[in-house]
Amino acid sequence: MQLESKVNLNNKKKIVNDPVYGFISIPQEIIFDVIQHPYFQRLRRIKQLGLTETVYPGALHTRFHHVLGAMHLMTKAITTIRRKGHEISESEEKAVLLAILLHDIGHGPFSHALEHDIVSGVSHEEISAFFIDRLSDEFNGELDLALEIFKNKYPKKFLHQLVSSQLDMDRMDYLNRDSFYTGVSEGVIGSDRIIEMMTVVDGELVLEEKSIYSIEKFIVARRLMYWQVYLHKTVVSAEFMLIHVLRRAKELALSNIEIFGSPALLYFMKNKITSKDFKENPINLEYFAMLDDYDILGAIKVWQNHSDKVLSELSKRLINRDLFKIEISQTKFTDADIEKIKLKISGELNITIDESAYFVYSDMLTNNAYNDEKENINLITKKGEVLDVSKASDNLNISALSSPVEKYFLCYPIVKSTPARQLTIKHED
């Protein structure tokens, strides 16, 4: 049966007032119709930076803001590439704008913080593809080409690179936007100049050689934003607390212990949903489409009074910003010292050693601003030679930034009766 098109030909082309770029135009009717869809409107209720607001109070912008900004930058990139003599048809333009607009539609509550805890083993990119496919069915196949570009199955590779690569519209928007809302000026990049330097060689995206310093600034900005914002130690502490709240709630739900939650949240708490489940049963995507930050926060507020001590204690601390202490080290924390902390915390909180794993945890932070082993950022020289940016640069910064930096952390609560200095531990060499 042929589905009736949801495109409303009477729609006007809209203008959105954006605090970062000024006015953003919605260039096509189909784009407006997709934006109006409930799947897309859900992004208004998902914060771009998870719990970063616990450190930077202004970081309350949403995925909705971000994808509109990325689409705006994409229109500029299309104009630039066309001006330099490379063909982008009207259908390709529409498709790549839809692809960037929908690239984050698969994010769950609190964005990356809970990406692997609501549904295990399914990335937000994969869920985005499911959403785009579903929307294409609703819009009579008008998003089929967008899905091809999103999945990198379209012959013109540069279109996918504009959506997802090491120098794409996604990264260029979130660096400027996250800098704006957090107030961290180190993340500001010259996106206009970078876009003006874009061109295509042999079907792939490259940049003119004279953009090299703007690209260096982009890579340095990304490195700084990760340490100052995305991997800020207090943000890490808050987000790991959030992860463990959800894990405890899920453990209780799977053990048939009653917990409060919206129908959508309880569905994922009581069921282990895989990628295969999304493919085979459309109801799973519908339940996912009903989930947003409000479901999680509303549940955690109620869980403060749950009879399970672990769940209630974690929930109270998170709601009231009583965050765990976090220690950062260049070396790995020893198992013996971690167990020592667990033993102390179990005694202080009157919980079992096994339960203390919800309060004491250690992991690794990795910051890799530019990965030269993956798809590279390439420059074209005046002689027509295509070079990786790290090889074309006369500055050692790029080569240095292509090496990942790894740090280790340990989180644990400070109980009021226990001075923080008593929990200081030794590190492995």
PyMOL commands that set and color helices and strands:
alter all, ss='L'
color gray80, all
select helices_A, chain A and resi 29-35+38-45+52-54+63-83+90-101+111-114+124-138+144-150+157-163+169-182+185-187+191-196+209-230+233-254+263-270+275-280+282-289+293-303+309-319+335-349+355-358+389-392+397-401+420-423
alter helices_A, ss='H'
color red, helices_A
select strands_A, chain A and resi 15-18+22-25+198-201+204-208+325-329+361-367+378-380+386-388+405-412
alter strands_A, ss='S'
color yellow, strands_A
deselect
rebuild
show_as cartoon
